[in-house]
Amino acid sequence: MAGVSGCIKYSMFIFNFLFWLCGILILAVAIWIRVSKDDQQIFTNGDSGVNPYVAVNILIAVGATIMILGFLGCCGAVKESRCMLLLFFIGLLLILIVQVAAGILGASFKSEFEQIMNTTLHENVELLSKTDDNAKSFQKALSKFQDEFKCCGLVNGAADWGNNFQYNYETCECSNTPDSSCVVYEGKTVYKQPCISLIKDLVKKHIIIIIGIAFGLAAIEILGLVFSMVLFCQIGNK
Ligand SMILES: *[C@@H]1O[C@H](CO)[C@@H](O)[C@H](O)[C@H]1NC(C)=O
């Protein structure tokens, strides 16, 4: 009797167009992170074998999944296909469940993650005074960070660089006239502040952004669930 509401149908279409765009956005961000290798090397521990690409690959998979779901929702709505709408609903529900589970896990292991990050950064200090390839790529990454965030060394300041200081001091150098944020080390005026707290702050800022995105996505997902279910029922009643 009631038939299919055009409003719901076209909202569903627009929604899923948004989903599809979100999927593309996530894919683009993930690929962008994957390409900018230098920043990742700050967290790559030489011996631990932790692969920073794992997280990015997960992100790529999530982006692709959202794209596929967006497509299912769009087509399901336009063609009034119950099968597609049901697939869309189940897929979306699974994603929401995984997202909530990940959020709960993340929140309960927060202090462990912070500790691992702290330990990794402290262990990486010794890479600054070494000369092997792995150490060199870490040094390059930290040099870039030093330049950008006006800090020097990782934990103890310029001394972390050891014998490598003389070859890497440029990005440590205080460009301002010597003031309280600078210190003289081995004849060079360098930033007094070690980078570790700035790296941690940067990571926290990124995590807050990720949490914000997750909540935004969850809200969109719940609306998508409701709309697809309503449309599914309306098609059944026709
Ligand atoms: C970070 O690790 C170092 C060395 O492992 C330790 O001395 C320090 O207290 C830790 N800091 C925090 C905030 O956990």
The ligand as an SDF file (V2000), in Angstrom:
LIG
                    3D

 14 14  0  0  0  0  0  0  0  0999 V2000
   59.7160    6.3040   29.1200 C   0  0  0  0  0  0  0  0  0  0  0  0
   60.7280    5.3010   29.1210 O   0  0  0  0  0  0  0  0  0  0  0  0
   61.8890    5.6440   29.8520 C   0  0  0  0  0  0  0  0  0  0  0  0
   62.9300    4.5620   29.6420 C   0  0  0  0  0  0  0  0  0  0  0  0
   62.3920    3.3320   29.2880 O   0  0  0  0  0  0  0  0  0  0  0  0
   61.5240    5.8500   31.3210 C   0  0  0  0  0  0  0  0  0  0  0  0
   62.6710    6.2320   32.0460 O   0  0  0  0  0  0  0  0  0  0  0  0
   60.4690    6.9470   31.4300 C   0  0  0  0  0  0  0  0  0  0  0  0
   60.0420    7.0970   32.7520 O   0  0  0  0  0  0  0  0  0  0  0  0
   59.2710    6.6270   30.5350 C   0  0  0  0  0  0  0  0  0  0  0  0
   58.3480    7.7610   30.5370 N   0  0  0  0  0  0  0  0  0  0  0  0
   57.0190    7.6300   30.5590 C   0  0  0  0  0  0  0  0  0  0  0  0
   56.2280    8.8740   30.5230 C   0  0  0  0  0  0  0  0  0  0  0  0
   56.4900    6.5330   30.6030 O   0  0  0  0  0  0  0  0  0  0  0  0
  1  2  1  0
  1 10  1  0
  2  3  1  0
  3  4  1  0
  3  6  1  0
  4  5  1  0
  6  7  1  0
  6  8  1  0
  8  9  1  0
  8 10  1  0
 10 11  1  0
 11 12  1  0
 12 13  1  0
 12 14  2  0
M  END
$$$$
